[in-house]
């Protein structure tokens, strides 16, 4: 079996497992990683200039699910990052930290969480679309897998 076919099968298996559970692989809690992922999720929620309660709830749920932390911890992280909202987060450093800490499947999962945030208000504007393309590239997730993550996010939100 070729390396690409093996990788494709692994991704397909991951997505099948992901559909059948909230998060097949809760990531070990690392405060820096929690903040990096949370910062990207908040950026996705705020990129269109407005953030609504559905996006905040999706962000909390995503953080709790991926890191297996309490809602109170997720809320505290979101509040801390929101207070720093005046300081733009540097995507390159955040995505580098995620790439170094997470395997390919986990990065696909993070991308799917980002898609859920973007799709939470049932609209994708140009800024959100551009952000997702950029983050997909910075996380080294293929366009095909990004598309699958987007579709899975739509399915989960339905």
Secondary structure, 3 states (H helix, E strand, C coil): CCHHHHHHHHHHHHHHHHHHCCCCCCCCCCHHHHHHHHHHHHHHHHCCCCCCHHHHHHHHHHHHHHHCCCHHHHHHHHHHHHHCCCCCCCHHHHHHHHHHHCCHHHHHHHHHHHHHHHHCCCCCCHHHHHHHHHHHHHCCCCHHHHHHHHHHHHHHHC
